[in-house]
Amino acid sequence: MIKVFGGGARDCDGATRRSFLQAGMLGLGGLTLPDLLRLRASGATTPTTPTTAGSERSVILLWLSGGPGHMETWDPKPDAPDGFRGPFGSIATSVSGVRFGELLPEQARLMDRLAILRTVNHGTGDHTKGNHWMLTGYEGPAFNAPDNRIQRRPAMGAAVARLKAASRPGLPSYVAVPNLRGGTDNLFHYSAYLGGSANPFIVESDPNDAAFQVKNLKLPGGISIKRLEDRRRTLQAMDQLRRDLDPTLRDLDAYYQRAFDMLTGQSVADAFDISAEPTAVRDRYGRHTFGQSALMARRLVEAGTPFVTVNCVPWDHHGTAPQLKTEEGAKKLIPPLDRAIAALIEDLIERGLYESTLVVAMGEFGRTPRMNKDAGRDHWGNTFSVLMGCGSMQMGQVIGRSSQRGEHVVNRPISPQDVAATVYHHLGINARAVTFEDRTGRPTYLIENGQPIRELLAQL
């Protein structure tokens, strides 16, 4: 069993190979590219066979760590009392009878291309539990528990990385952009017991920065492609005798070749080269981290990455310093998110990718329907909203109804496992039939109780 939080498995030959591909260090706790590939190959589940780029289905998760207020976004309550409805009004959308918060005009215009789940719930206001619940489908440890940083189940992206290969050689199956830092208890995007190879490739650079550069994909100074190839050939010659003696080493060259492909392959470099986008396209997404990260996600799924997480933080707006008040936090974060999502949806449609791409925007919970004394909202897991968009699903609908003041589910409760099951279903994964061995060797189902959301899967 591979322990994830110990920095990943070491290559069986030690430092010599590690220095050979020093240029290929990933943002995976120190794993080199060959380590990643070797771990993937040793897994009990074989990734699917790559196919033509763009033909595989994919998911873009816009992760809103901290929890956006449902009243300010996708479930406004304009008729609620003053202490509930908050500082903003609501606006009509392109679907009759459906209203969004007034700071979402671009998404309101595209409501016929979206679906809103208004009754997602898990009942907790604990950031730690909620993060784990929404990212994995399973309840996590409590904030004040001694194991509050231990991930119990694999994140959706990690499970997808274990089950599906990218459709181009060398391209990661699971990417996080721009990073996975920030937010509140934003801890559970990783592989748990699935092994280090299922962890995300983390870009660790802001695509909105003029100096944007994907770390770990550039050769260090003084190392040319030719020199790297010379080193690879030298290692091949040195290892031949050892391979003859030790069968476990015989396949290493294939793994190093794939690592070499990622470092030197033009298609991988092209996928991350956001500067290749026309100025008008970049402007359309918005010249901010949300927008340019969403554009990077589109480039990656177009290239063949099955799961991309865009980390949009922070949404924990209590009103007490250092957290923002609801009004100032909403004005700061909602407009760029609105623009980024709308541009992403329209871009996917125009490029013929919306049928195969599921866009999900969500945090770990919502915010309290009643405003607090500091003009903020606190944590609320009794009902909150999740946005989904996909051309091959039934769009233009709201699923579930919350109470008049946004406090509770009135009809059609939706669980975190239902959300996760829908993500897996889109990717062709029967999550209730897939099992992995946990850290104790016990088989665990990817999803135990959840079901894909039937209203989204109705015949178009």
PASE-152050 format. One record per residue (C-alpha): residue number from 1; x, y, z. Coordinates in Angstrom, 1 decimal. Layout:
+-----+--------+--------+--------+
:   n :      x :      y :      z :
+-----+--------+--------+--------+
: NUM :      X :      Y :      Z :
...
+-----+--------+--------+--------+
//
This chain:
+-----+--------+--------+--------+
:   n :      x :      y :      z :
+-----+--------+--------+--------+
:   1 :    0.0 :    0.0 :    0.0 :
:   2 :    1.4 :    3.4 :   -1.0 :
:   3 :    1.2 :    6.1 :    1.6 :
:   4 :    0.2 :    9.4 :    0.0 :
:   5 :    1.2 :   12.0 :    2.6 :
:   6 :    4.8 :   10.8 :    2.9 :
:   7 :    5.9 :   12.5 :   -0.3 :
:   8 :    5.3 :    9.7 :   -2.7 :
:   9 :    7.2 :    6.5 :   -3.5 :
:  10 :   10.9 :    6.7 :   -4.4 :
:  11 :   12.3 :    5.3 :   -7.6 :
:  12 :   13.9 :    2.0 :   -7.0 :
:  13 :   17.3 :    3.1 :   -8.3 :
:  14 :   17.5 :    6.2 :   -6.0 :
:  15 :   19.4 :    9.4 :   -6.6 :
:  16 :   20.9 :    8.7 :  -10.0 :
:  17 :   17.6 :    8.7 :  -11.8 :
:  18 :   16.2 :   11.4 :   -9.6 :
:  19 :   19.0 :   13.7 :  -10.7 :
:  20 :   18.5 :   12.6 :  -14.4 :
:  21 :   15.0 :   13.9 :  -14.4 :
:  22 :   15.5 :   16.7 :  -11.9 :
:  23 :   13.8 :   18.9 :  -14.6 :
:  24 :   10.7 :   16.7 :  -14.3 :
:  25 :    9.9 :   17.3 :  -10.7 :
:  26 :    6.1 :   17.6 :  -10.3 :
:  27 :    4.0 :   19.5 :   -7.8 :
:  28 :    3.0 :   16.1 :   -6.2 :
:  29 :    5.0 :   16.2 :   -3.0 :
:  30 :    8.3 :   15.6 :   -4.8 :
:  31 :    7.4 :   12.8 :   -7.2 :
:  32 :    9.4 :   12.8 :  -10.4 :
:  33 :    7.7 :   12.0 :  -13.6 :
:  34 :    9.0 :    8.4 :  -13.7 :
:  35 :    7.8 :    7.9 :  -10.1 :
:  36 :    4.3 :    9.1 :  -11.2 :
:  37 :    4.2 :    6.8 :  -14.2 :
:  38 :    5.6 :    3.8 :  -12.3 :
:  39 :    3.0 :    4.3 :   -9.5 :
:  40 :    0.2 :    4.5 :  -12.1 :
:  41 :    1.5 :    1.3 :  -13.7 :
:  42 :    1.6 :   -0.5 :  -10.4 :
:  43 :   -2.1 :    0.3 :   -9.6 :
:  44 :   -4.8 :   -2.3 :   -9.5 :
:  45 :   -6.9 :   -0.3 :  -12.0 :
:  46 :   -5.6 :    0.3 :  -15.5 :
:  47 :   -6.4 :    3.7 :  -17.1 :
:  48 :   -8.5 :    3.7 :  -20.2 :
:  49 :   -6.8 :    3.6 :  -23.5 :
:  50 :   -6.1 :    7.2 :  -24.9 :
:  51 :   -8.1 :    8.2 :  -27.9 :
:  52 :   -8.2 :   11.2 :  -30.2 :
:  53 :   -7.8 :   14.5 :  -28.4 :
:  54 :  -11.1 :   16.1 :  -27.6 :
:  55 :  -13.1 :   12.9 :  -28.1 :
:  56 :  -12.9 :   11.9 :  -24.4 :
:  57 :  -15.3 :   13.4 :  -21.9 :
:  58 :  -14.0 :   15.8 :  -19.3 :
:  59 :  -14.9 :   17.8 :  -16.2 :
:  60 :  -13.9 :   21.3 :  -15.2 :
:  61 :  -14.5 :   21.9 :  -11.5 :
:  62 :  -14.5 :   25.6 :  -10.4 :
:  63 :  -13.9 :   25.1 :   -6.7 :
:  64 :  -15.2 :   28.0 :   -4.5 :
:  65 :  -13.4 :   27.2 :   -1.3 :
:  66 :  -15.0 :   28.9 :    1.8 :
:  67 :  -18.5 :   28.6 :    0.5 :
:  68 :  -20.4 :   31.2 :   -1.6 :
:  69 :  -23.7 :   32.5 :   -0.4 :
:  70 :  -26.6 :   31.0 :   -2.3 :
:  71 :  -28.7 :   34.1 :   -1.7 :
:  72 :  -26.1 :   36.3 :   -3.6 :
:  73 :  -25.7 :   33.8 :   -6.4 :
:  74 :  -28.1 :   31.1 :   -7.7 :
:  75 :  -30.9 :   31.1 :   -5.2 :
:  76 :  -31.8 :   34.7 :   -4.3 :
:  77 :  -34.8 :   35.4 :   -2.1 :
:  78 :  -36.0 :   38.9 :   -3.1 :
:  79 :  -39.2 :   38.5 :   -1.0 :
:  80 :  -37.5 :   37.4 :    2.2 :
:  81 :  -37.3 :   39.8 :    5.2 :
:  82 :  -34.5 :   42.4 :    5.2 :
:  83 :  -32.3 :   40.4 :    7.5 :
:  84 :  -32.3 :   37.5 :    5.1 :
:  85 :  -32.4 :   38.7 :    1.5 :
:  86 :  -29.1 :   40.6 :    1.9 :
:  87 :  -27.7 :   43.7 :    0.2 :
:  88 :  -28.4 :   42.7 :   -3.4 :
:  89 :  -31.5 :   42.3 :   -5.6 :
:  90 :  -32.2 :   39.6 :   -8.1 :
:  91 :  -32.4 :   39.6 :  -11.9 :
:  92 :  -34.4 :   37.6 :  -14.5 :
:  93 :  -32.6 :   34.9 :  -16.5 :
:  94 :  -33.1 :   33.5 :  -20.0 :
:  95 :  -35.4 :   30.9 :  -18.4 :
:  96 :  -38.8 :   32.2 :  -17.4 :
:  97 :  -39.4 :   32.2 :  -13.7 :
:  98 :  -35.7 :   31.6 :  -12.7 :
:  99 :  -33.9 :   34.5 :  -11.1 :
: 100 :  -30.2 :   34.9 :  -10.1 :
: 101 :  -28.5 :   37.3 :   -7.8 :
: 102 :  -28.0 :   40.7 :   -9.5 :
: 103 :  -24.2 :   40.3 :   -9.7 :
: 104 :  -24.6 :   37.3 :  -12.2 :
: 105 :  -25.8 :   39.0 :  -15.4 :
: 106 :  -23.7 :   36.9 :  -17.7 :
: 107 :  -24.8 :   33.6 :  -16.3 :
: 108 :  -28.4 :   34.8 :  -16.2 :
: 109 :  -28.1 :   35.4 :  -19.9 :
: 110 :  -27.0 :   31.8 :  -20.4 :
: 111 :  -29.4 :   30.1 :  -17.9 :
: 112 :  -30.9 :   28.0 :  -20.8 :
: 113 :  -27.4 :   26.4 :  -21.1 :
: 114 :  -27.1 :   25.8 :  -17.3 :
: 115 :  -28.7 :   23.8 :  -14.6 :
: 116 :  -28.8 :   24.9 :  -10.9 :
: 117 :  -29.0 :   22.4 :   -8.1 :
: 118 :  -30.6 :   24.5 :   -5.3 :
: 119 :  -31.0 :   21.8 :   -2.6 :
: 120 :  -27.6 :   20.2 :   -2.2 :
: 121 :  -27.1 :   19.5 :    1.5 :
: 122 :  -25.0 :   17.6 :    4.1 :
: 123 :  -26.0 :   19.4 :    7.2 :
: 124 :  -22.6 :   20.6 :    8.4 :
: 125 :  -21.2 :   24.1 :    8.9 :
: 126 :  -17.7 :   22.7 :    9.4 :
: 127 :  -15.3 :   23.8 :    6.7 :
: 128 :  -13.2 :   20.6 :    7.1 :
: 129 :  -16.0 :   18.2 :    6.9 :
: 130 :  -17.7 :   20.1 :    4.1 :
: 131 :  -14.6 :   20.3 :    1.9 :
: 132 :  -14.1 :   16.6 :    2.2 :
: 133 :  -17.8 :   15.9 :    1.7 :
: 134 :  -18.1 :   17.9 :   -1.5 :
: 135 :  -14.7 :   16.9 :   -3.0 :
: 136 :  -15.0 :   13.2 :   -2.3 :
: 137 :  -18.7 :   12.5 :   -1.7 :
: 138 :  -17.9 :   11.4 :    1.9 :
: 139 :  -18.0 :   13.1 :    5.3 :
: 140 :  -14.6 :   14.2 :    6.4 :
: 141 :  -13.0 :   14.7 :    9.8 :
: 142 :  -14.2 :   17.6 :   12.0 :
: 143 :  -12.1 :   20.7 :   12.2 :
: 144 :  -11.1 :   20.1 :   15.8 :
: 145 :  -10.4 :   16.4 :   15.4 :
: 146 :   -6.9 :   15.1 :   15.8 :
: 147 :   -7.0 :   13.6 :   12.2 :
: 148 :   -8.4 :   16.8 :   10.7 :
: 149 :   -5.9 :   16.8 :    7.8 :
: 150 :   -6.1 :   13.2 :    6.9 :
: 151 :   -8.1 :   12.5 :    3.7 :
: 152 :  -10.4 :    9.5 :    4.1 :
: 153 :  -11.5 :    9.0 :    0.5 :
: 154 :  -10.0 :   10.0 :   -2.9 :
: 155 :  -11.1 :   13.3 :   -4.4 :
: 156 :  -13.2 :   13.0 :   -7.6 :
: 157 :  -10.3 :   14.3 :   -9.7 :
: 158 :   -7.9 :   11.7 :   -8.2 :
: 159 :  -10.3 :    8.8 :   -8.8 :
: 160 :  -10.7 :   10.0 :  -12.4 :
: 161 :   -6.9 :   10.2 :  -12.8 :
: 162 :   -6.7 :    6.6 :  -11.6 :
: 163 :   -9.4 :    5.4 :  -14.0 :
: 164 :   -8.9 :    7.5 :  -17.1 :
: 165 :   -5.7 :    8.4 :  -19.0 :
: 166 :   -5.4 :   11.7 :  -20.9 :
: 167 :   -5.8 :   11.4 :  -24.6 :
: 168 :   -2.3 :   12.7 :  -25.4 :
: 169 :    1.0 :   11.1 :  -24.3 :
: 170 :    2.5 :   12.9 :  -21.4 :
: 171 :   -0.5 :   15.1 :  -20.6 :
: 172 :   -1.6 :   14.8 :  -16.9 :
: 173 :   -5.0 :   13.3 :  -16.2 :
: 174 :   -5.7 :   15.6 :  -13.3 :
: 175 :   -4.6 :   19.2 :  -13.2 :
: 176 :   -5.1 :   22.0 :  -10.7 :
: 177 :   -4.8 :   25.7 :  -11.7 :
: 178 :   -3.4 :   28.0 :  -10.5 :
: 179 :   -2.7 :   26.2 :   -7.3 :
: 180 :   -4.5 :   24.5 :   -4.4 :
: 181 :   -3.6 :   27.0 :   -1.7 :
: 182 :   -5.9 :   29.5 :    0.0 :
: 183 :   -9.5 :   29.1 :    1.0 :
: 184 :  -10.5 :   27.5 :    4.3 :
: 185 :   -9.4 :   24.0 :    5.1 :
: 186 :   -8.8 :   23.5 :    1.4 :
: 187 :   -7.1 :   20.2 :    2.0 :
: 188 :   -8.8 :   17.3 :    0.3 :
: 189 :   -8.0 :   17.4 :   -3.5 :
: 190 :   -5.7 :   14.4 :   -3.3 :
: 191 :   -5.6 :   10.7 :   -3.8 :
: 192 :   -5.8 :    9.3 :   -0.3 :
: 193 :   -5.2 :    5.5 :   -0.7 :
: 194 :   -5.1 :    5.6 :   -4.5 :
: 195 :   -1.3 :    6.3 :   -4.7 :
: 196 :    0.7 :    9.4 :   -5.6 :
: 197 :    0.2 :    9.0 :   -9.3 :
: 198 :   -3.5 :   10.0 :   -8.9 :
: 199 :   -2.6 :   13.3 :   -7.2 :
: 200 :   -3.1 :   16.5 :   -9.3 :
: 201 :   -0.4 :   18.1 :  -11.4 :
: 202 :   -0.5 :   21.6 :   -9.8 :
: 203 :    0.4 :   24.4 :  -12.1 :
: 204 :    1.7 :   26.7 :   -9.3 :
: 205 :    1.6 :   29.8 :  -11.4 :
: 206 :   -1.1 :   32.4 :  -12.1 :
: 207 :   -2.1 :   32.4 :  -15.8 :
: 208 :   -3.0 :   36.1 :  -15.4 :
: 209 :    0.6 :   36.9 :  -14.6 :
: 210 :    2.6 :   38.3 :  -17.5 :
: 211 :    5.4 :   36.1 :  -16.3 :
: 212 :    3.2 :   33.0 :  -16.2 :
: 213 :    5.2 :   29.8 :  -16.6 :
: 214 :    4.2 :   26.2 :  -15.7 :
: 215 :    6.8 :   25.0 :  -13.2 :
: 216 :    8.3 :   21.6 :  -13.6 :
: 217 :    7.9 :   21.6 :  -17.3 :
: 218 :   11.0 :   23.6 :  -18.2 :
: 219 :   14.5 :   22.2 :  -18.4 :
: 220 :   16.9 :   23.8 :  -15.9 :
: 221 :   19.6 :   26.2 :  -17.1 :
: 222 :   22.4 :   24.6 :  -19.0 :
: 223 :   20.3 :   21.4 :  -19.9 :
: 224 :   19.4 :   21.2 :  -23.5 :
: 225 :   17.1 :   18.6 :  -25.1 :
: 226 :   20.1 :   16.9 :  -26.6 :
: 227 :   21.9 :   16.8 :  -23.3 :
: 228 :   18.9 :   15.3 :  -21.6 :
: 229 :   18.6 :   12.7 :  -24.3 :
: 230 :   22.3 :   11.9 :  -23.9 :
: 231 :   21.7 :   11.3 :  -20.2 :
: 232 :   18.8 :    9.1 :  -20.9 :
: 233 :   20.8 :    7.0 :  -23.3 :
: 234 :   23.7 :    6.7 :  -20.8 :
: 235 :   21.3 :    5.5 :  -18.1 :
: 236 :   19.9 :    2.9 :  -20.5 :
: 237 :   23.3 :    1.5 :  -21.1 :
: 238 :   24.2 :    1.5 :  -17.4 :
: 239 :   21.0 :   -0.3 :  -16.5 :
: 240 :   21.1 :   -3.1 :  -19.0 :
: 241 :   22.9 :   -5.5 :  -16.8 :
: 242 :   20.7 :   -4.7 :  -13.8 :
: 243 :   17.6 :   -5.2 :  -15.9 :
: 244 :   18.8 :   -8.7 :  -16.9 :
: 245 :   19.2 :   -9.6 :  -13.3 :
: 246 :   16.1 :   -7.9 :  -11.8 :
: 247 :   12.8 :   -8.3 :  -13.8 :
: 248 :   11.2 :   -5.5 :  -11.8 :
: 249 :   13.5 :   -3.0 :  -13.6 :
: 250 :   12.8 :   -4.2 :  -17.2 :
: 251 :    9.9 :   -1.8 :  -17.8 :
: 252 :   11.5 :    1.3 :  -16.3 :
: 253 :   12.8 :    2.5 :  -19.6 :
: 254 :    9.2 :    2.8 :  -20.9 :
: 255 :    8.2 :    4.9 :  -17.8 :
: 256 :   11.3 :    7.1 :  -18.3 :
: 257 :   10.4 :    7.5 :  -22.0 :
: 258 :    6.9 :    8.7 :  -21.1 :
: 259 :    8.4 :   11.2 :  -18.6 :
: 260 :   10.8 :   12.3 :  -21.3 :
: 261 :    7.8 :   12.8 :  -23.6 :
: 262 :    6.2 :   15.1 :  -21.1 :
: 263 :    9.3 :   17.2 :  -20.6 :
: 264 :   10.0 :   17.5 :  -24.3 :
: 265 :    6.7 :   16.9 :  -26.1 :
: 266 :    5.4 :   19.8 :  -28.0 :
: 267 :    1.8 :   18.9 :  -27.5 :
: 268 :    2.1 :   19.1 :  -23.7 :
: 269 :    3.9 :   22.4 :  -23.9 :
: 270 :    1.2 :   23.7 :  -26.3 :
: 271 :   -1.6 :   22.8 :  -24.0 :
: 272 :   -0.2 :   25.0 :  -21.2 :
: 273 :    0.8 :   27.9 :  -23.5 :
: 274 :   -2.0 :   30.4 :  -22.7 :
: 275 :    0.0 :   33.1 :  -24.6 :
: 276 :   -1.1 :   31.3 :  -27.8 :
: 277 :   -4.7 :   32.4 :  -27.2 :
: 278 :   -5.8 :   35.5 :  -29.2 :
: 279 :   -6.0 :   38.7 :  -27.2 :
: 280 :   -9.8 :   38.9 :  -27.8 :
: 281 :  -10.3 :   35.5 :  -26.2 :
: 282 :   -8.3 :   36.3 :  -23.2 :
: 283 :  -10.1 :   39.5 :  -22.7 :
: 284 :  -13.4 :   37.7 :  -23.0 :
: 285 :  -12.6 :   35.6 :  -20.0 :
: 286 :  -11.4 :   38.6 :  -18.0 :
: 287 :   -7.9 :   39.6 :  -17.2 :
: 288 :   -8.0 :   38.2 :  -13.7 :
: 289 :   -7.0 :   34.9 :  -12.1 :
: 290 :  -10.5 :   33.4 :  -12.3 :
: 291 :  -10.8 :   34.2 :  -16.0 :
: 292 :   -7.4 :   33.1 :  -17.2 :
: 293 :   -7.5 :   29.9 :  -15.0 :
: 294 :  -10.8 :   29.0 :  -16.6 :
: 295 :   -9.3 :   29.6 :  -20.0 :
: 296 :   -6.4 :   27.4 :  -19.1 :
: 297 :   -8.9 :   24.7 :  -18.1 :
: 298 :  -10.5 :   24.9 :  -21.5 :
: 299 :   -7.1 :   24.5 :  -23.2 :
: 300 :   -6.4 :   21.4 :  -21.1 :
: 301 :   -9.7 :   19.6 :  -21.7 :
: 302 :   -9.4 :   20.4 :  -25.4 :
: 303 :   -5.9 :   18.8 :  -25.3 :
: 304 :   -7.3 :   15.7 :  -23.6 :
: 305 :   -7.1 :   16.1 :  -19.8 :
: 306 :  -10.1 :   14.5 :  -18.3 :
: 307 :  -10.3 :   16.5 :  -15.0 :
: 308 :   -9.3 :   20.1 :  -14.2 :
: 309 :   -9.8 :   21.9 :  -11.0 :
: 310 :   -9.8 :   25.7 :  -11.1 :
: 311 :   -9.2 :   26.9 :   -7.5 :
: 312 :  -11.3 :   30.1 :   -7.0 :
: 313 :  -10.7 :   31.5 :   -3.5 :
: 314 :  -11.6 :   32.8 :   -0.8 :
: 315 :  -15.4 :   32.8 :   -0.2 :
: 316 :  -15.6 :   32.7 :    3.6 :
: 317 :  -17.3 :   36.1 :    4.2 :
: 318 :  -18.3 :   36.4 :    7.9 :
: 319 :  -17.9 :   40.1 :    8.1 :
: 320 :  -15.4 :   39.9 :   11.0 :
: 321 :  -11.7 :   40.7 :   10.1 :
: 322 :   -9.9 :   39.4 :    8.3 :
: 323 :  -13.0 :   38.0 :    6.5 :
: 324 :  -14.9 :   40.3 :    4.3 :
: 325 :  -18.5 :   41.5 :    4.8 :
: 326 :  -21.0 :   39.8 :    2.5 :
: 327 :  -21.4 :   42.9 :    0.3 :
: 328 :  -17.7 :   43.7 :   -0.2 :
: 329 :  -16.9 :   40.0 :   -0.7 :
: 330 :  -19.6 :   39.5 :   -3.2 :
: 331 :  -18.6 :   42.6 :   -5.2 :
: 332 :  -15.0 :   41.5 :   -5.2 :
: 333 :  -15.5 :   37.8 :   -6.2 :
: 334 :  -18.8 :   37.3 :   -8.0 :
: 335 :  -18.3 :   39.5 :  -11.1 :
: 336 :  -15.1 :   37.9 :  -12.2 :
: 337 :  -16.5 :   34.5 :  -11.5 :
: 338 :  -19.6 :   35.4 :  -13.5 :
: 339 :  -17.6 :   36.5 :  -16.5 :
: 340 :  -15.2 :   33.5 :  -16.3 :
: 341 :  -18.1 :   30.9 :  -16.2 :
: 342 :  -20.0 :   32.6 :  -19.0 :
: 343 :  -16.9 :   32.9 :  -21.3 :
: 344 :  -16.0 :   29.3 :  -20.6 :
: 345 :  -19.5 :   28.0 :  -21.4 :
: 346 :  -19.7 :   30.0 :  -24.7 :
: 347 :  -16.2 :   29.1 :  -25.7 :
: 348 :  -16.9 :   25.4 :  -25.1 :
: 349 :  -20.0 :   25.7 :  -27.2 :
: 350 :  -18.2 :   27.4 :  -30.0 :
: 351 :  -15.4 :   24.9 :  -30.1 :
: 352 :  -17.8 :   21.9 :  -30.1 :
: 353 :  -16.6 :   20.8 :  -26.6 :
: 354 :  -19.8 :   21.5 :  -24.5 :
: 355 :  -21.3 :   18.1 :  -25.3 :
: 356 :  -18.3 :   16.3 :  -23.8 :
: 357 :  -17.4 :   18.7 :  -21.0 :
: 358 :  -19.2 :   19.0 :  -17.7 :
: 359 :  -18.6 :   22.3 :  -15.9 :
: 360 :  -19.3 :   22.3 :  -12.1 :
: 361 :  -19.1 :   25.3 :   -9.8 :
: 362 :  -19.5 :   24.7 :   -6.0 :
: 363 :  -18.0 :   25.3 :   -2.6 :
: 364 :  -18.2 :   23.2 :    0.5 :
: 365 :  -21.5 :   24.7 :    1.7 :
: 366 :  -23.6 :   27.9 :    1.5 :
: 367 :  -24.0 :   30.8 :    3.9 :
: 368 :  -26.5 :   31.4 :    6.6 :
: 369 :  -29.8 :   32.7 :    5.3 :
: 370 :  -29.9 :   35.3 :    8.1 :
: 371 :  -27.2 :   38.0 :    8.0 :
: 372 :  -25.1 :   38.2 :   11.2 :
: 373 :  -24.5 :   41.3 :   13.3 :
: 374 :  -21.3 :   42.0 :   11.3 :
: 375 :  -23.1 :   42.2 :    7.9 :
: 376 :  -21.7 :   38.8 :    7.0 :
: 377 :  -23.1 :   35.3 :    6.6 :
: 378 :  -21.8 :   32.3 :    8.5 :
: 379 :  -21.6 :   28.6 :    7.5 :
: 380 :  -24.7 :   26.7 :    6.3 :
: 381 :  -24.9 :   23.2 :    5.1 :
: 382 :  -28.7 :   22.6 :    5.2 :
: 383 :  -29.3 :   23.8 :    1.7 :
: 384 :  -27.0 :   25.4 :   -0.9 :
: 385 :  -26.5 :   25.7 :   -4.6 :
: 386 :  -24.3 :   24.0 :   -7.2 :
: 387 :  -24.1 :   25.1 :  -10.8 :
: 388 :  -23.7 :   22.5 :  -13.6 :
: 389 :  -23.3 :   23.0 :  -17.3 :
: 390 :  -23.0 :   20.4 :  -20.1 :
: 391 :  -24.4 :   20.2 :  -23.6 :
: 392 :  -25.2 :   16.5 :  -23.4 :
: 393 :  -27.4 :   16.9 :  -20.2 :
: 394 :  -30.8 :   18.5 :  -19.8 :
: 395 :  -30.0 :   22.2 :  -19.2 :
: 396 :  -32.2 :   25.2 :  -18.6 :
: 397 :  -33.7 :   24.0 :  -15.3 :
: 398 :  -33.5 :   24.5 :  -11.6 :
: 399 :  -33.6 :   21.2 :   -9.6 :
: 400 :  -34.9 :   21.4 :   -6.0 :
: 401 :  -36.5 :   24.1 :   -4.1 :
: 402 :  -35.4 :   25.7 :   -0.9 :
: 403 :  -37.7 :   27.4 :    1.7 :
: 404 :  -38.9 :   31.0 :    1.3 :
: 405 :  -36.0 :   32.3 :    3.4 :
: 406 :  -33.4 :   29.9 :    2.0 :
: 407 :  -33.1 :   27.9 :    5.2 :
: 408 :  -34.1 :   24.4 :    4.3 :
: 409 :  -34.9 :   21.9 :    1.5 :
: 410 :  -38.6 :   22.0 :    0.6 :
: 411 :  -38.3 :   19.3 :   -2.1 :
: 412 :  -35.7 :   17.2 :   -4.0 :
: 413 :  -32.8 :   16.9 :   -1.5 :
: 414 :  -29.5 :   16.3 :   -3.3 :
: 415 :  -26.5 :   14.7 :   -1.5 :
: 416 :  -22.8 :   15.2 :   -2.1 :
: 417 :  -22.7 :   11.7 :   -3.3 :
: 418 :  -25.4 :   12.5 :   -5.9 :
: 419 :  -23.2 :   15.3 :   -7.2 :
: 420 :  -20.2 :   13.1 :   -7.3 :
: 421 :  -22.1 :   10.2 :   -9.0 :
: 422 :  -23.3 :   12.7 :  -11.7 :
: 423 :  -19.7 :   13.7 :  -12.3 :
: 424 :  -18.6 :   10.1 :  -12.6 :
: 425 :  -21.6 :    9.2 :  -14.8 :
: 426 :  -20.7 :   11.9 :  -17.3 :
: 427 :  -17.2 :   10.4 :  -17.6 :
: 428 :  -18.6 :    6.9 :  -18.2 :
: 429 :  -17.7 :    5.6 :  -14.7 :
: 430 :  -20.2 :    3.5 :  -12.9 :
: 431 :  -19.1 :    4.7 :   -9.5 :
: 432 :  -21.3 :    2.2 :   -7.5 :
: 433 :  -19.5 :   -0.7 :   -9.3 :
: 434 :  -15.9 :    0.5 :   -8.8 :
: 435 :  -14.0 :   -0.5 :   -5.8 :
: 436 :  -10.5 :    0.4 :   -4.5 :
: 437 :   -8.6 :   -1.1 :   -1.6 :
: 438 :   -8.3 :    1.4 :    1.3 :
: 439 :   -5.3 :    1.7 :    3.6 :
: 440 :   -6.3 :   -1.4 :    5.4 :
: 441 :   -6.7 :   -3.5 :    2.3 :
: 442 :  -10.5 :   -3.4 :    2.6 :
: 443 :  -12.4 :   -2.9 :   -0.7 :
: 444 :  -14.3 :    0.4 :   -0.7 :
: 445 :  -16.8 :    1.6 :   -3.3 :
: 446 :  -16.2 :    4.8 :   -5.1 :
: 447 :  -19.8 :    5.8 :   -4.4 :
: 448 :  -22.0 :    3.9 :   -2.0 :
: 449 :  -25.4 :    5.6 :   -1.9 :
: 450 :  -25.5 :    8.4 :   -4.4 :
: 451 :  -27.2 :    8.3 :   -7.8 :
: 452 :  -26.6 :   10.5 :  -10.9 :
: 453 :  -29.2 :   13.3 :  -10.9 :
: 454 :  -32.0 :   11.9 :  -13.0 :
: 455 :  -33.4 :   15.2 :  -14.1 :
: 456 :  -30.1 :   16.0 :  -15.8 :
: 457 :  -30.0 :   12.7 :  -17.7 :
: 458 :  -33.6 :   12.9 :  -19.1 :
: 459 :  -33.9 :   12.5 :  -22.9 :
: 460 :  -33.2 :   15.8 :  -24.7 :
+-----+--------+--------+--------+
//
